[in-house]
C-alpha cells in the first residue's frame, strides 16, 4: 500500500513515497545483529535519500555520539492511507508537527506531555524499521520509525542531532530485544551465539557512554544468576565471549559473583590467567573506592587465591604483584597500592570473622596483652577457640643491689617494687599470687579465664604504706611470650588465605616507593585484635614492621608510633611485654634505635618510654644493648625519672655492663661540664665568626662559664641541627640568631623542649619546614620570630599565631604565608 505525502515535512518538494509494503521486513525474523536492509523503493523514483543503520554516512565516517536518554524534538505521525480521502488528509500540505520532550526508557519511547501524536508511548517491540531521512531541496533532518499501522517522523535541528537520535533509538531497540531473548533461553548453543552478537554490537556501536558496555554485561550477569546449573564449559565459553567488554569496564556486582565462583571452583582454569588477569589489573589501577562496590574487592581476592592454588602458587602471586608495580623504581599507578592493601586487609579480616562474629563480648587488646580476662565482665559462654598454656608460678621478686663489680652478671630480675635504701634478704617483698586460672569449656571451645584477686591487686597497686614511689615496675617487665600470646587455631583454608595475603604485605614492604604509603595505610593498626593475638600472623607481619624500622625516612619509621596517646601502635605491640613480641627485644631495640637516630631524641619520646617500657629498656640494657644503654643515660641526663629509687635502679643497671659503665662515666663527665658551663658568669652576648662549625661551637662552650649568656648569634655560620645539643645547655639564653645556617627541623624540635625562656629567634634563610616550625608552638615566651625565606606555609603561620600569644614581631616575607 502506498502512502503519499513525500516523506516528512512541510516544505520541500517531491511527491515521493514514504512507505512501501515490500520494504518493511519484520525485525523479529532477522538476526539481532543483522544489518538493516535498505528499502525496496523501485516502484517510483524518489528525490530523497533513505539511510538505514548500515548505510548511515555518520556511522561510516567514524562519528561518535553520546547516548540520548531524553530530549526535545518535533514529532509527526502518519497513518497508512487506505482511501483516496485519507491520502489527501495525510498530504504534506495538511501535515503538522508537534514539539515534544521525549524520554527513551528501557522499553518504550514516551513523551513528557502525553498528548497529540504521543498520547500513548511507542514500544520498541512495535517498531518494524528505523531509517534516516533527508531531502535534497529542503533542510529537513528526520528519523523515520515504521509501525504496523503507520509511520512516526522525528525532526531534529541538524544532522548530528538526527544521527544521535537514530543511533540512540536503534541501541535502545536492540538492547530491549536482547533482554527479551536472553531472559528465557531455550538452547545454550543459540544463547552463546546471541551473547557474541550482543558483545559485537556493543563494541561496534558509534555511541560513547558507560551504559553501552555495562548494559550487555548486566544482561549477561542476570542470565547467569538465573541459570546457576550451567556446566563449567558453558561458564568458560561465556567468560571468553564477554572478555572484550571487560577490557575497559569493571564487571557489575552479579558478574563479579559469577567470576568469584569460577575462581573458587576452577582455580587452575586458563580463563583465570588469560581473561581475569587484565580485568583484575584494571580494577587495581583504576578503582577509587571498594566501599562502593565490595564485590570488586571480593573478586580480586578470589583471583589472587586462585593464583595461589597453581603449582608454583607463591611465585605466581609474586610475579603478579611485580607486574602491578612495574619494572621501574616508581609505580606509575597511584591506586594500585591502596587497592592491594584494601584487598589484603579484607582477606585477613575474613580469616578471623568466625571468631569475631561468634563472640558476644570480645576481650580488648589490652586484656589480651595483659593476659587476663575478668570473669565477672564476661557473658558466659564465650564461643571463642582460644588456647593458652597455663602460666608457671613466678618466683618471688628479688632486689638488684647497687654493685661496683663491672663484669656482666647473669640476667637478674629487676626490682619490682619500691624498696628500702639498704635492702636485705629478710626484707625482700614477695608479690601476692592470684588463684590458678580456670578453664571454661563450651562445645568445641576452650577459653582460659583468670580470676581476679581484688585484695591482691589492691595491695599490688598501693605498695607500702606512705610510699610515694612510681608504679610497680613489674607491669613493664618482659613477660614470657607463651604467657602473653593467645593461640588461635584457624581452619586449613583460612590458614592458606592468611599465608597468601600476609606474603603480599611482605612483598609490598620490599618496594621503596611503596613503603611510605604502606606505613601510613597501616596506621592506626587496621587488623582485628584476634589477628594480633594470633602468633602466626604477628610472626608473618613482623617482617613488615622490621622493614619500617630499617627505613631511614622519617615518614616511614614515624608510623611505628601510635597516632595518639592511649592507642597502641606497632611500637607498643612488638615491644617486650607486647602482644606481638616473640623475641627478646631485638625488634624493639631496632625500632628505638631508628627513632632515636631520627628526630625523636626528645623528652616526649623518653617520657613515653619511661612510663610504659622502662622495664624492657633496663632488661635489654642489662644484656648489653647499646641503644638501651643510651636511652637510660638520656633519661638521667634530662631528668626524666624523678623517683630516687628508680634512678638508683637505672644507675645499677648501667654499672652492670662494660658499655653501660663507660657511657655512665661519660654522662657524669658531661654533667660536671654542664655545671661548669651553667655557672654564673661569662659574657651576656656572643657572636661566632662566619664559617664556624658545630665542633667550633662545642669547643667554645666547653672553655668556660656561660651562665649569663642571653644573646647568641650564629648567623652565616656552618652550624647544623646537631649544635642544638649544645644550645640547650644555656639556661639564660633569650635571643638566638640562626640566619643563613643549615639549622633544620630536628634542631627546632630539641630547642622547643628545652629553651622555654627563648624570646627572640631568627630563622631567616634556613632549611626549616612546617614539620619543625610547628614545634615552636610550645615556646610561649617567643615575642619575635623571623621566618623570612623559609618553607613556611600559610596554615602553619596561622597555627603559630593562634598558639603564641606573646608573638608581636613576625617576618614571613618570601614565604607562602607572605
Beta strands, then each sheet from edge to edge (+ up, - down):
strand 1: 48-51
strand 2: 70-79
strand 3: 98-104
strand 4: 108-111
strand 5: 122-123
strand 6: 129-135
strand 7: 141-147
strand 8: 150-156
strand 9: 386-387
strand 10: 438-441
strand 11: 446-449
strand 12: 487-488
strand 13: 685-687
strand 14: 711-713
strand 15: 735-737
strand 16: 760-762
strand 17: 784-786
strand 18: 809-811
sheet 1: 1+ 6- 7+ 8- 2+ 3- 4+ 5-
sheet 2: 9+ 12-
sheet 3: 10+ 11-
sheet 4: 13+ 14+ 15+ 16+ 17+ 18+
end
